[in-house]
Every structure is written in structure tokens, then in C-alpha cells.
Amino acid sequence: MISANDILEAEVRIRQLVRQTPLDRSLQLSEITGCDVWLKLEHLQHTGSFKLRGATNRILSLFYEELERGIVTASNGNHGIAVCHAAQRVGVTPQVFMRHGVSEAKLSLIKLLGGEPIFYSDDPLEAELKARETAKQNGQVFISPYNDAKVIAGQGSIGVELHRQLADIDAVFVTVGGGGLISGIATYLKAISPRTRIVGCWPENSPVMHECLKAGSIFDCPEQPTISDSTAGGLEPDSITFAMCRDLIDDHVLVSEQEIKQAMRLLIEKERWIVEGAAGVALAALLKKQAAFAGKRVVVLLCGRNISAEKLHEIW
């Protein structure tokens, strides 16, 4: 398992290459919800997403001989962008396996950062499994978007920052895809602040981890299209995040596509922040459950901003 010390070590390792993102109190969202609302502005991270933390920690943990053999990853966009950004710092060109139809905005960033996109299947999980297989066959390093202890520890550095930035946090709302982000944050916060509730947030159209946790095992969960495209896709059968999410998440909230879009519009109107669908999921979850957290100090993690112009027009 991953410990709070692993996360502290990751935070030190990546500190010079990632941005400590602001934690801002939202007066207007506090008034709307009746909670003391703080926004963790991770969409202001280099590359526009929290994914840079985990990718950087994984790559900086590699030996020179491993880097020479090459890096392979799989991504709907944000993780691929992050791996390319981190790999560029060490002079490596990664291969990025992607499903067909990924966001053009994210694809263009991957190319701009020197990555080599490889399209495979319409299913993100199939692309991920193919990437892992290819890396194994070629003796390359595979960097999972979530099923990797070093990646999870890197994402957990957000928890370190939250503890430094704000005392007495009652709850943290985190959007869940593969579970790496919430596993890392929860591992650290539960170690130093056990009373803080960890709220897992999912789009109703793609609640894969939620459904697997309900079933007690990882299975091929059916999905519908969602504006939270960066959290879509199935779980690897042996994902270490499954047990971590089972043990660390206190509350589960599912939100509709309309609720996600409403939250994204609210962030534009009240805070002037443009975020992607996954970030909207976390705020939508708070809006849905605001009565249960009335008077509480809550953090909403805005995990990314890489949204296409077409999707932005759709939600507006």
C-alpha cells in the first residue's frame, strides 16, 4: 500500500517542476450552498490538469537505463499531456495510446509536447491494455494513468498542499475516474486528518469505480457518453486503486449531465473559471448534497481545464 510518507517524498521530488496551485474561498458559492466553500484551483496547473503530478513523480523515479528503453502510456488526453510534458524534461519521446475520437484540444497538446499518438480502439480500456502489452513486448516502461503507486503518490501531493493551505477541512469533493487522484489525496488526508470526509464524485453516465465498489469486484461496467470525458473508461482488472477507494472514500455522489453543465456554467458566471467536465462533476456533487454539508468547510477540487471549444459552446 501507499503511505503518507510516500506522498511526502513525492511532493519533495516534484516540487520544482509542478505548480503549488491556489486554494481560494468562494464567497458566492458559499452563499449559494450554505457551506464554507474553498476551490482547489488545480486547473491552473502546468498542462491544465492535476495529472502532471503523478506523471512527473513516476518519470523522475525511473533509472537512466529505463528511460533509454522508452516510455509508453495510454490516455484520453490529460495523462498523455502530462507524461509528454514530464518526459520532455528528461529528453524522452513517449508513445501515447489513445482511443479514437479524443478531444482535438488535448491531442494537439500531446503533439506540441513531442508525444507520438497511437490510436487504438474506441474503448479507452482496450487502448490502455494494448499500451501495456506493447511496452512489455518491447521492454519499455508503461506509465498507467492510475494503476501505479508512484503516479498515485504524485497525485497525493495535492493533499499535502491542502493540509498546508487550510486548517479543519470537513470534506473534500473529488471526481473519480480510475481512482488515482482520490486515492492519493485520501491516503494523505486520512493519515493527518481522519475526520475529513472524502467525497467521491461521478457522472451518472460513467460511474465505473462506483459500480465496481458496489459489486465488490472489478467488472466491465457499461457507460454512456459524458461531458466528463477524462474520467471515462473501464478499470484494469488488477487495479490497486480499487481497494484504496473501497477503504478511503466516505461518501459517493452521482450527478447527471445536466447537473455537470449547470455547475460548469456556475463557475464561469460566479468565478470566471473555465473548466472541463470532470471539474464540473465535483462542484455538481456539492450542489446536489449541499444540505448535508451545511455550515461545513468543504474543498472542491477543480481538476482540469482542457475542454474543447465545441464542448464549451455546448454547455453554455
C-alpha positions in Angstrom: 0.0 0.0 0.0 1.0 3.7 -0.3 1.7 5.6 2.8 1.6 9.3 3.7 5.4 9.2 3.8 5.5 8.0 0.1 3.3 11.0 -0.7 5.6 13.4 1.2 8.6 12.0 -0.7 6.7 12.5 -4.0 5.9 16.1 -3.1 9.5 16.9 -2.4 10.6 15.1 -5.6 8.3 17.0 -7.9 8.1 20.4 -6.1 10.4 22.2 -8.6 8.5 21.0 -11.7 4.9 21.4 -10.7 2.9 24.4 -9.5 1.5 24.7 -6.0 -2.0 25.7 -7.0 -4.0 28.2 -5.1 -6.8 27.4 -2.7 -9.4 30.2 -2.9 -12.5 30.7 -0.8 -15.6 31.3 -3.0 -17.9 33.8 -1.3 -20.6 33.4 -3.9 -20.6 29.6 -3.9 -20.5 29.7 -0.1 -23.7 31.8 -0.1 -25.4 29.6 -2.7 -24.7 26.3 -0.8 -24.7 27.4 2.8 -21.2 25.8 3.1 -17.8 27.4 3.6 -16.6 26.6 0.1 -13.0 26.6 -1.0 -11.8 25.8 -4.6 -8.5 24.0 -5.2 -7.5 25.5 -8.5 -5.7 22.5 -10.0 -6.9 23.6 -13.4 -4.2 26.2 -13.2 -1.5 23.5 -13.1 1.0 23.4 -15.9 -0.6 21.4 -18.7 -4.1 22.3 -17.3 -4.6 19.3 -15.1 -3.6 17.5 -11.9 -2.2 14.7 -14.0 1.2 16.4 -14.2 1.9 15.5 -10.6 1.7 11.7 -11.0 3.4 11.6 -14.3 6.3 13.7 -13.1 6.8 11.6 -10.0 6.8 8.4 -12.0 9.3 9.6 -14.6 11.6 11.2 -12.0 11.7 7.8 -10.2 13.0 6.0 -13.3 16.6 4.9 -13.8 18.5 6.2 -16.8 18.5 2.7 -18.3 14.7 2.6 -18.1 14.4 6.0 -19.8 16.6 4.8 -22.6 14.3 1.9 -23.3 11.4 4.3 -23.8 8.1 5.2 -22.3 4.6 4.1 -23.3 1.3 5.3 -21.8 -2.4 5.4 -22.5 -4.7 8.3 -22.1 -7.9 10.1 -23.0 -5.8 13.3 -23.0 -4.7 14.8 -19.7 -2.5 12.0 -18.6 -0.9 11.8 -22.0 -0.2 15.5 -22.0 1.3 15.3 -18.5 3.6 12.3 -19.5 4.8 14.2 -22.6 5.5 17.3 -20.5 7.4 15.4 -17.9 9.2 13.3 -20.5 10.3 16.4 -22.4 12.2 17.5 -19.2 14.3 14.3 -19.4 14.7 14.2 -23.2 12.4 11.2 -23.9 9.7 10.9 -26.6 6.8 8.9 -25.2 4.2 6.8 -27.2 0.7 7.7 -26.2 -2.0 5.1 -26.9 -5.4 6.8 -27.3 -8.9 5.8 -28.2 -10.4 7.1 -31.4 -12.3 10.4 -31.0 -10.3 12.0 -28.2 -10.6 15.8 -27.8 -8.7 17.7 -30.6 -7.6 20.2 -27.9 -5.9 17.5 -25.9 -4.5 15.7 -29.0 -2.9 19.0 -30.3 -1.2 19.5 -26.9 0.3 16.0 -26.9 1.7 16.6 -30.4 3.0 20.0 -29.4 4.9 18.4 -26.4 6.5 15.9 -28.7 4.5 12.9 -28.0 3.7 10.1 -30.5 0.0 9.4 -30.5 -1.1 5.9 -31.5 -4.9 5.4 -32.0 -6.3 2.1 -30.9 -9.9 1.0 -30.5 -12.9 3.1 -29.4 -12.6 1.8 -25.9 -10.2 3.6 -23.5 -9.6 0.4 -21.5 -8.7 -1.6 -24.7 -6.2 1.2 -25.6 -4.8 1.0 -22.1 -4.4 -2.8 -22.2 -2.8 -2.6 -25.7 -0.3 0.0 -24.5 0.7 -2.1 -21.5 1.1 -5.2 -23.8 3.2 -3.2 -26.3 5.5 -1.9 -23.6 6.0 -5.4 -22.1 6.8 -6.8 -25.6 9.4 -4.1 -26.3 11.0 -3.8 -22.9 9.6 -0.3 -22.4 8.3 1.4 -19.3 4.5 1.6 -19.1 3.1 4.5 -17.2 -0.5 3.9 -16.1 -2.9 6.8 -15.7 -3.9 5.5 -12.2 -2.8 1.9 -11.6 0.7 2.8 -10.4 2.0 3.6 -6.9 4.3 6.4 -8.0 1.5 8.0 -10.0 -0.9 7.8 -7.1 1.7 9.3 -4.7 2.3 12.2 -7.1 -1.4 13.0 -7.2 -1.5 12.7 -3.4 0.8 15.8 -3.3 -2.5 17.8 -3.6 -3.4 16.5 -0.2 -0.1 17.8 1.2 -0.8 21.3 -0.2 -4.4 21.3 1.1 -3.2 20.5 4.7 -0.7 23.4 4.4 -3.2 25.8 3.0 -6.3 25.3 5.1 -7.0 24.0 8.6 -10.0 22.0 9.8 -11.3 20.7 6.4 -14.6 18.9 6.9 -14.8 17.4 3.4 -13.1 17.2 0.1 -15.1 16.6 -3.1 -13.0 14.8 -5.8 -14.1 13.5 -9.2 -13.3 9.8 -9.7 -12.2 8.0 -12.9 -9.6 5.3 -12.4 -9.3 6.4 -8.8 -5.6 7.5 -8.7 -6.4 11.1 -7.7 -8.8 10.4 -4.9 -6.7 7.5 -3.6 -3.6 9.7 -3.3 -5.4 12.7 -1.7 -7.4 10.4 0.7 -4.3 8.4 1.7 -2.6 11.6 2.9 -5.5 13.4 4.4 -6.8 10.4 6.3 -3.4 10.0 7.9 -3.2 13.5 9.2 -6.8 14.5 9.5 -9.0 11.3 9.9 -12.1 13.4 10.5 -12.0 14.9 7.0 -14.6 13.2 4.8 -13.6 12.1 1.3 -16.4 12.5 -1.2 -16.2 10.6 -4.4 -18.0 12.2 -7.3 -19.1 10.5 -10.6 -21.1 11.3 -13.7 -24.2 9.1 -13.8 -23.3 8.2 -17.4 -19.9 6.7 -16.4 -19.7 5.6 -12.7 -17.3 2.8 -13.3 -15.4 2.7 -10.0 -18.6 3.4 -8.1 -20.4 0.4 -9.7 -17.4 -1.9 -9.2 -17.2 -0.9 -5.5 -20.9 -1.7 -5.2 -20.4 -5.1 -6.8 -17.3 -5.9 -4.7 -15.1 -6.6 -7.7 -13.9 -5.0 -10.9 -16.1 -5.7 -13.9 -16.8 -4.4 -17.4 -19.3 -1.6 -16.4 -21.5 -0.2 -19.3 -21.1 3.5 -19.9 -22.9 6.3 -21.7 -21.2 9.4 -23.3 -20.4 12.1 -20.8 -19.0 15.6 -20.9 -16.6 14.3 -18.2 -14.7 12.5 -20.9 -11.4 12.5 -19.0 -12.9 10.1 -16.3 -14.5 7.7 -18.8 -13.3 4.2 -19.4 -13.0 0.9 -17.5 -10.6 -0.3 -14.8 -7.7 -2.6 -15.3 -8.5 -6.0 -13.7 -5.7 -5.7 -11.1 -6.0 -2.0 -10.3 -4.6 -1.1 -6.9 -6.9 1.8 -6.7 -9.9 -0.5 -6.2 -9.0 -1.4 -2.7 -7.9 2.1 -1.9 -11.1 3.6 -3.0 -13.1 0.9 -1.1 -11.2 1.7 2.1 -10.8 5.5 1.9 -13.9 7.0 0.2 -16.6 8.0 2.8 -19.4 9.3 0.5 -20.5 8.6 -3.1 -22.4 11.1 -5.2 -23.6 10.6 -8.8 -24.6 13.6 -10.9 -26.4 14.0 -14.2 -25.1 15.5 -17.4 -27.4 18.5 -16.9 -26.1 19.0 -13.3 -22.5 18.9 -14.5 -23.2 21.5 -17.2 -25.0 23.7 -14.7 -22.0 23.5 -12.3 -19.6 24.4 -15.2 -21.8 27.4 -16.1 -21.9 28.5 -12.5 -18.1 28.5 -12.3 -18.0 30.7 -15.3 -20.7 33.1 -14.1 -19.6 33.4 -10.4 -15.8 32.7 -10.5 -14.9 33.4 -14.2 -13.2 29.9 -14.3 -13.5 27.8 -17.5 -13.0 24.1 -16.5 -13.5 20.7 -18.2 -16.4 18.3 -17.4 -14.5 16.3 -14.8 -14.0 19.5 -12.7 -17.7 20.3 -13.1 -18.6 16.9 -11.6 -17.1 17.8 -8.2 -19.0 21.1 -7.9 -22.2 19.5 -9.2 -21.8 16.9 -6.4 -21.5 19.6 -3.7 -24.6 21.4 -5.2 -26.5 18.2 -5.0 -25.5 17.4 -1.4 -25.2 20.9 0.0 -27.8 20.4 2.7 -25.8 17.5 4.2 -22.7 19.8 4.4 -24.4 23.0 5.5 -22.1 25.1 7.7 -19.1 22.8 6.9 -15.8 23.8 5.5 -15.5 22.0 2.2 -13.0 21.9 -0.6 -14.0 21.3 -4.2 -11.2 20.1 -6.4 -11.2 21.7 -9.9 -9.1 19.1 -11.5 -8.6 20.4 -15.1 -9.4 23.0 -17.7 -8.7 21.2 -21.0 -12.1 21.5 -22.7 -12.6 21.9 -26.4 -14.3 25.0 -27.8 -17.1 22.8 -29.1 -17.9 21.4 -25.7 -17.6 24.8 -24.1 -20.2 26.1 -26.6 -22.4 23.1 -25.8 -22.5 23.7 -22.1 -23.0 27.4 -22.5 
